[in-house]
Amino acid sequence: MQECNVDIAVIGAGTAGLSAWQVARQYHDRVVLIEGGEPGTTCARVGCMPSKLLIAAAESAHQAHTAAGFGIEIGSIGVNGRDVMERVRRQRDAFVENVLESMQRIEPENRLSGHARFEDPHTLRIGNDLRLHARAIIIATGSRPHSPKAFAPAGDRLIDSDAVFEWDDLPESVAVFGPGIVGLELGQALSRLGVRLRMFGKSGSLGPFQDPALRDYAERTFSDEFYLDPAAQVEAIERDGNQVAITFLERDSGHRLTERFDYLLAATGRRPNLDRLDLHNAGLALDDKGVPYYNRFTMQCRHTDDENAGSHIFIAGDASQELPLLHEANQQGRIAGHNAGRYPERRAGHRSTPLSIVFTEPQMATVGLSRDEAANRFGCDNVAEGQATFEDQGRAVVMRQNRGLMRLYAEHGSGQFLGAELFGPQVEHIAHLLAWALEQKMGVERMLEMPYYHPVLEEGLRSALRDLSRALLQGPAMTERCLEYGPGG
């Protein structure tokens, strides 16, 4: 057994791990990056980029099919599933190659390949031949799709979101379980590419929305395009030849139906890759799901025997099970890298305003606090609400994309903007404006003083801000509060 001593060991070479490694190298030379799985980040291989490639193809097909609304006759429109998936894989592989090239710039002696697991708080076993002793350790092992046991009868007709991008051709039919962010993005894209689709949920939730008004509006809008039941009553899942048979109560009629699909796509969330690390040997306090307790501003994990004592072990990215987003993984990785590098000294890192965008059409986005989060923090009577629809918004009407609703929240008294939930055309851009406003701690009146060009979709944001301003009870701030978002460590 080979023995090796290093300053810092980073487990996982995804977005969080690479960011952590780059920062930690500012403090020490002997910082090793350990990768035990398939190289390339989740975003490049199976997440952000391949899904957007599929969505881009679907948007192109949809624009062609709806061009008649502008008086444009295109003629016969066909979708070549093999060509669609070939482009998705080709471009996906190019994105992955860019990541691999950046990894190759890391010195070979600082790159290790193999599965890592804890032998004790400072010792990692890498495969069967190497024992690594580290002064500090960063866990950045990412996550993987999770499928409930109830889906097991589907057999090899069951796939997860990772496997979609390995298709050689588009299937004829898919049943999507899970109308969350991933399910909605992939489901709508597949439907627009001609795949027969039904989408089932369980809890009634839809995407990232918490506000009932946004959730109901989005549900009605998506239901006009494909079958969607966020609170479905599914009675049976069975393998039937080369298909999967699903028995369910049809949403509108209540009739019991059995339909067959080529695949059951499980889009029911992801689980952190922590179960093979032997964390019971790491001396960390774990929650009931096996995730270490940690401080979200330092990313430092907590000792088992002292809840006030920080460990030399840090965590970042999807493994933390906080916010499975690339920009969050990058930020968490940088914070973990800085604190592992300067350990035992540690400093709080800046956590950006929460920002989430779903690339459906219309797009969905959340910024800052939701309505319920704002009410819980400031009190129901202290939160004002404003809204505007895109149904009669000039630019949206011109584009024939005049569907959507946005709701904004602010604090009475101070007029401080708190957050928003958005559903509408290209709201990814409006969401960024609002996130920047929150980062600057802007009030509603100051936001209204910003320039708004005509005609642009942002004029819809101005309408919502005006409605919010009318609802505000202006005056001295009711309380002094520090606007930090998300759960404490």
C-alpha positions in Angstrom: 0.0 0.0 0.0 1.5 3.3 -1.1 1.3 6.2 1.5 1.2 9.8 0.5 0.9 13.1 2.5 -0.8 16.2 1.0 -2.0 19.6 2.2 -5.5 19.4 0.7 -7.5 16.7 -1.0 -10.4 17.6 -3.2 -12.8 14.7 -3.8 -14.6 15.2 -7.1 -13.6 17.0 -10.3 -16.9 18.6 -11.2 -17.6 22.4 -11.2 -17.3 22.7 -7.4 -14.2 20.5 -7.2 -12.4 22.3 -9.9 -13.2 25.7 -8.4 -12.1 24.5 -5.0 -8.8 23.1 -6.4 -8.0 26.3 -8.2 -8.5 28.4 -5.2 -6.8 26.1 -2.7 -3.7 26.1 -4.9 -3.3 29.8 -4.0 -2.4 28.6 -0.5 -0.5 25.3 -1.0 1.4 23.5 -3.7 0.3 19.9 -2.8 -3.4 20.0 -3.5 -4.7 16.9 -5.2 -7.9 16.5 -7.2 -9.5 13.0 -7.0 -12.0 11.8 -9.6 -13.6 8.4 -9.2 -16.3 8.7 -11.8 -16.8 9.7 -15.4 -14.7 12.9 -16.1 -16.4 16.1 -17.1 -18.9 18.2 -15.1 -22.5 17.3 -14.6 -23.4 20.5 -16.4 -21.5 19.6 -19.5 -22.2 15.9 -19.6 -25.8 15.4 -18.5 -27.2 18.7 -17.2 -27.3 22.3 -18.4 -25.7 22.1 -21.8 -27.2 18.9 -23.4 -30.6 19.8 -22.1 -30.4 23.3 -23.7 -29.3 21.6 -27.0 -32.5 19.5 -26.9 -34.6 22.6 -26.0 -33.0 24.6 -28.8 -34.1 22.0 -31.3 -37.6 21.9 -29.9 -37.9 25.7 -30.0 -36.9 25.6 -33.7 -39.6 23.0 -34.5 -42.2 24.9 -32.5 -41.4 28.2 -34.3 -41.8 26.4 -37.6 -45.1 24.9 -36.6 -46.5 28.2 -35.3 -45.2 30.4 -38.1 -48.6 30.6 -39.7 -49.7 32.9 -36.8 -47.5 35.5 -38.5 -48.9 34.8 -41.9 -45.9 32.7 -42.9 -46.5 29.4 -44.7 -43.6 27.0 -44.4 -45.1 23.8 -45.7 -44.4 20.3 -44.5 -42.3 20.2 -41.3 -40.5 17.0 -40.2 -38.4 16.2 -37.2 -35.5 13.8 -37.9 -34.9 12.3 -34.4 -31.6 10.8 -35.3 -30.2 14.1 -36.5 -31.5 15.9 -33.5 -29.9 13.5 -31.1 -26.7 13.3 -33.1 -26.3 17.1 -32.8 -27.1 17.0 -29.1 -24.4 14.4 -28.5 -21.8 16.0 -30.8 -22.1 19.4 -29.1 -22.3 17.8 -25.7 -19.1 16.0 -26.3 -17.4 19.3 -27.4 -18.5 20.9 -24.1 -17.1 17.9 -22.1 -13.9 18.1 -24.1 -13.4 21.7 -23.0 -13.7 20.6 -19.4 -11.3 17.8 -19.9 -8.7 20.1 -21.5 -8.9 22.4 -18.4 -8.3 19.4 -16.2 -5.3 18.3 -18.3 -3.6 21.6 -17.3 -3.4 20.3 -13.7 -0.1 18.7 -12.9 -0.2 14.9 -13.2 1.0 14.5 -9.6 -1.9 16.5 -8.4 -4.5 14.5 -10.3 -5.6 11.1 -8.9 -8.1 8.7 -10.5 -10.0 6.3 -8.3 -12.8 5.9 -5.8 -12.1 7.7 -2.5 -13.4 6.7 0.9 -12.6 7.8 4.5 -10.5 5.5 6.7 -10.3 8.2 9.4 -10.9 12.0 9.5 -7.6 12.8 7.9 -7.0 9.6 5.8 -8.5 8.6 2.4 -8.1 5.3 0.7 -8.0 5.8 -3.1 -8.8 2.5 -4.8 -6.9 -0.4 -3.3 -3.3 0.8 -3.7 -3.1 4.3 -2.2 -3.6 5.7 1.3 -3.7 9.5 1.3 -3.2 11.7 4.4 -4.5 15.2 4.1 -4.4 18.2 6.4 -7.8 19.4 5.0 -10.4 17.7 2.7 -13.1 19.1 0.5 -16.0 16.9 -0.5 -17.3 17.8 -4.0 -18.7 14.5 -5.2 -21.8 15.8 -7.0 -25.1 14.0 -7.3 -26.9 11.5 -9.5 -30.5 10.9 -10.5 -32.8 9.2 -8.0 -35.7 6.9 -9.0 -38.3 5.7 -6.5 -38.7 1.9 -6.0 -42.2 2.2 -7.4 -40.7 2.6 -10.9 -38.8 -0.7 -10.8 -41.5 -2.7 -12.6 -40.7 -0.7 -15.7 -37.4 -2.6 -16.0 -35.1 -1.4 -18.8 -37.9 0.9 -20.0 -37.1 3.1 -17.0 -34.6 5.8 -17.8 -33.3 8.9 -15.9 -32.5 12.4 -17.2 -28.8 11.4 -17.7 -29.7 8.6 -20.1 -31.9 10.7 -22.4 -28.8 12.2 -24.0 -27.6 8.8 -25.0 -30.6 8.1 -27.3 -29.7 7.5 -30.9 -33.2 8.5 -31.9 -36.3 10.1 -30.4 -38.8 7.6 -29.1 -42.5 7.6 -30.2 -43.8 8.0 -26.6 -42.6 8.9 -23.1 -44.3 9.1 -19.7 -42.5 11.7 -17.6 -42.7 11.4 -13.8 -41.8 14.6 -12.0 -42.9 18.0 -13.1 -40.0 19.7 -11.5 -37.3 21.8 -13.3 -35.8 18.9 -15.2 -39.0 17.1 -16.0 -40.7 20.3 -17.4 -37.7 21.2 -19.5 -37.2 17.8 -21.0 -40.9 17.0 -21.2 -41.9 20.1 -23.1 -38.9 19.7 -25.5 -39.8 16.1 -26.3 -43.4 17.0 -26.8 -42.4 19.8 -29.2 -40.2 17.4 -31.1 -43.2 15.1 -31.8 -42.9 12.6 -28.9 -46.3 11.5 -27.5 -46.1 12.5 -23.8 -47.9 12.5 -20.5 -46.5 14.1 -17.4 -47.3 12.9 -13.9 -46.6 14.5 -10.5 -47.5 13.5 -7.0 -47.5 16.4 -4.6 -49.1 19.1 -6.8 -46.0 21.1 -7.1 -44.8 22.5 -10.4 -41.2 23.6 -11.2 -39.8 26.1 -8.7 -43.0 28.0 -8.0 -44.3 28.5 -4.4 -46.8 31.2 -5.1 -50.2 29.5 -5.9 -51.1 32.1 -8.5 -47.9 31.4 -10.5 -48.3 27.7 -10.1 -51.9 27.7 -11.3 -51.2 29.9 -14.2 -48.2 27.8 -15.3 -50.2 24.6 -14.9 -53.0 25.9 -17.2 -50.4 27.1 -19.8 -48.5 23.9 -20.0 -51.7 21.8 -20.0 -52.7 23.5 -23.2 -49.6 22.0 -24.9 -49.2 18.5 -23.3 -51.0 16.4 -20.7 -49.9 17.4 -17.3 -51.3 16.2 -13.9 -49.2 17.5 -11.0 -51.2 15.5 -8.5 -51.8 12.3 -10.5 -53.4 9.1 -9.3 -51.2 6.4 -10.8 -52.5 2.9 -9.9 -50.0 0.6 -11.7 -46.7 0.6 -13.6 -46.0 -2.7 -15.5 -43.6 -3.9 -18.2 -45.5 -4.9 -21.3 -43.3 -6.3 -24.1 -41.0 -3.6 -25.2 -43.1 -0.9 -23.5 -44.2 0.2 -20.1 -47.9 0.2 -19.3 -49.2 2.8 -16.9 -52.7 2.7 -15.3 -53.9 6.1 -14.0 -57.1 8.1 -13.4 -57.4 10.6 -16.3 -57.3 14.1 -14.8 -60.4 15.7 -16.3 -62.8 12.7 -16.7 -61.7 10.6 -13.7 -61.8 7.6 -16.0 -59.3 4.8 -15.4 -56.9 4.5 -18.4 -54.1 2.2 -19.3 -51.6 3.6 -21.8 -48.3 2.2 -23.1 -45.1 4.2 -23.6 -41.7 3.4 -25.0 -40.1 4.8 -21.8 -40.8 6.0 -18.3 -38.6 9.0 -17.7 -37.9 9.5 -14.0 -37.3 13.2 -13.3 -37.9 12.9 -9.6 -34.8 14.6 -8.2 -31.1 13.8 -7.5 -29.3 12.4 -4.6 -25.8 13.4 -3.4 -22.9 11.1 -4.1 -22.0 10.5 -0.5 -23.0 7.0 0.2 -19.7 5.4 -0.9 -17.4 7.8 1.0 -17.7 5.9 4.3 -18.5 9.1 6.1 -19.0 7.3 9.4 -15.2 7.3 9.5 -14.9 11.0 8.9 -16.0 12.2 12.4 -18.7 14.4 10.9 -22.3 15.1 12.2 -24.7 13.8 9.6 -28.4 14.5 9.1 -31.0 11.7 8.6 -30.2 11.6 4.9 -26.5 11.1 5.5 -25.5 14.7 4.5 -23.0 16.4 6.7 -24.1 19.5 8.7 -22.2 22.5 7.5 -22.1 26.3 7.6 -23.3 27.7 4.3 -21.1 30.8 4.6 -17.8 28.9 5.2 -18.8 25.4 3.8 -17.2 23.9 6.9 -18.6 20.6 8.1 -19.4 20.0 11.8 -17.7 17.6 14.2 -19.7 14.7 15.4 -19.0 15.3 19.1 -19.3 19.1 19.3 -21.9 21.0 17.3 -20.0 24.2 17.9 -16.7 22.9 16.6 -15.8 23.1 12.9 -14.0 20.2 11.1 -11.1 20.3 8.7 -13.5 18.8 6.2 -15.5 21.1 3.9 -18.2 20.4 1.4 -19.3 22.1 -1.9 -21.6 21.7 -4.9 -24.4 19.2 -5.4 -23.0 17.0 -2.6 -24.2 19.7 -0.1 -27.8 19.1 -1.3 -28.5 22.8 -1.1 -28.8 24.4 -4.5 -28.0 22.1 -7.5 -27.0 25.0 -9.8 -23.7 25.5 -11.6 -23.1 29.1 -10.4 -23.9 27.9 -6.8 -21.4 25.0 -7.1 -18.7 27.4 -8.4 -19.3 29.8 -5.5 -19.4 27.1 -2.9 -16.3 25.5 -4.3 -14.4 28.8 -4.1 -15.5 29.4 -0.5 -14.5 25.8 0.5 -11.2 26.2 -1.3 -10.3 29.4 0.5 -11.2 28.1 3.9 -9.5 24.7 3.4 -6.4 26.6 2.2 -6.3 28.9 5.3 -7.5 26.3 7.8 -7.7 26.5 10.8 -8.5 30.1 10.1 -11.8 30.5 8.3 -13.9 33.4 6.9 -17.4 33.8 5.7 -17.8 33.9 2.0 -20.3 35.9 0.1 -23.4 34.0 -1.0 -25.2 35.5 -3.9 -28.9 36.3 -4.2 -30.8 33.0 -4.9 -31.6 32.9 -8.6 -33.2 30.0 -10.5 -34.3 29.8 -14.1 -36.2 27.1 -15.9 -35.8 27.1 -19.7 -39.3 26.1 -20.6 -41.5 28.3 -22.8 -42.8 30.5 -21.2 -39.7 30.5 -19.0 -40.0 30.2 -15.2 -37.7 32.0 -12.7 -37.4 32.8 -9.0 -35.3 35.5 -7.4 -34.6 36.1 -3.8 -37.3 35.2 -1.3 -40.6 33.5 -2.2 -43.8 34.9 -0.9 -43.9 32.4 1.9 -40.3 32.9 2.8 -40.8 36.6 2.9 -43.9 36.3 5.1 -42.1 33.9 7.5 -39.1 36.2 7.8 -40.8 39.6 8.0 -44.4 38.7 9.0 -47.4 38.4 6.7 -48.6 41.9 7.5 -45.2 43.4 6.6 -45.0 42.1 3.0 -46.5 43.8 0.0 -47.2 42.1 -3.3 -47.4 43.4 -6.8 -48.1 41.7 -10.1 -48.4 42.2 -13.9 -49.3 39.8 -16.7 -47.8 39.5 -20.1 -51.2 39.0 -21.8 -51.5 42.6 -23.0 -47.8 43.6 -22.8 -46.9 45.3 -26.1 -43.6 43.4 -27.0 -45.0 40.1 -25.9 -48.1 40.6 -28.1 -45.9 41.5 -31.1 -43.9 38.3 -30.6 -47.1 36.2 -30.1 -45.7 35.1 -26.7 -48.2 37.0 -24.6 -48.7 34.5 -21.8 -47.3 34.8 -18.3 -47.5 36.4 -14.9 -45.0 37.9 -12.6 -45.4 38.6 -8.9 -43.0 40.7 -6.8 -42.6 41.1 -3.1 -41.3 44.0 -0.9 -41.3 45.1 2.7 -43.7 47.7 3.9 -42.1 50.7 5.5 -38.7 50.4 4.0 -39.8 49.7 0.5 -37.0 47.1 0.2 -37.5 44.7 -2.7 -37.4 41.1 -1.4 -38.0 38.7 -4.2 -40.1 37.6 -7.2 -41.5 34.6 -9.1 -41.7 35.0 -12.8 -43.5 33.2 -15.6 -43.3 34.6 -19.1 -41.3 35.1 -22.3 -37.5 35.3 -21.9 -37.8 36.1 -18.2 -34.2 34.8 -17.8 -33.2 38.4 -18.5 -35.7 40.1 -16.2 -34.6 37.6 -13.5 -31.0 38.8 -13.8 -32.1 42.4 -13.5 -34.0 41.6 -10.3 -31.1 39.6 -8.9 -28.7 42.5 -9.5 -31.2 44.9 -7.8 -31.3 42.6 -4.8 -27.6 42.4 -4.6 -27.6 46.2 -4.5 -30.4 46.1 -1.9 -32.4 48.5 -4.0 -35.9 49.7 -3.0 -38.9 49.6 -5.2 -38.9 53.3 -5.9 -35.3 53.3 -7.0 -35.9 50.4 -9.3 -38.7 52.4 -10.9 -36.3 55.2 -11.6 -34.1 52.9 -13.8 -34.5 53.4 -17.6 -36.9 51.3 -19.5 -36.7 51.2 -23.3 -39.8 50.9 -25.6 -40.9 48.4 -26.7 -39.2 45.7 -24.6 -40.4 43.0 -22.3 -38.9 44.8 -19.3 -41.8 47.3 -19.6 -43.8 44.4 -18.1 -41.5 44.5 -15.1 -42.1 48.2 -14.7 -45.8 47.5 -14.6 -45.3 45.0 -11.8 -43.1 47.4 -9.9 -45.7 50.1 -10.2 -48.4 47.7 -8.9 -46.0 46.8 -6.0 -45.3 50.5 -5.3 -49.1 51.2 -5.0 -49.4 48.3 -2.5 -46.5 49.5 -0.3 -47.1 51.3 3.0 -44.1 53.6 2.7 -42.4 55.2 5.7 -39.5 54.4 8.1 -38.4 50.8 8.0 -40.4 48.7 10.4 -37.3 46.8 11.6 -33.6 46.6 11.0 -32.9 43.3 9.2 -29.9 41.8 7.4 -31.1 40.4 4.0 -29.3 37.1 3.9 -31.0 34.3 2.0 -31.2 30.6 2.5 -31.0 28.3 5.6 -28.4 28.8 8.3 -25.5 26.4 8.7 
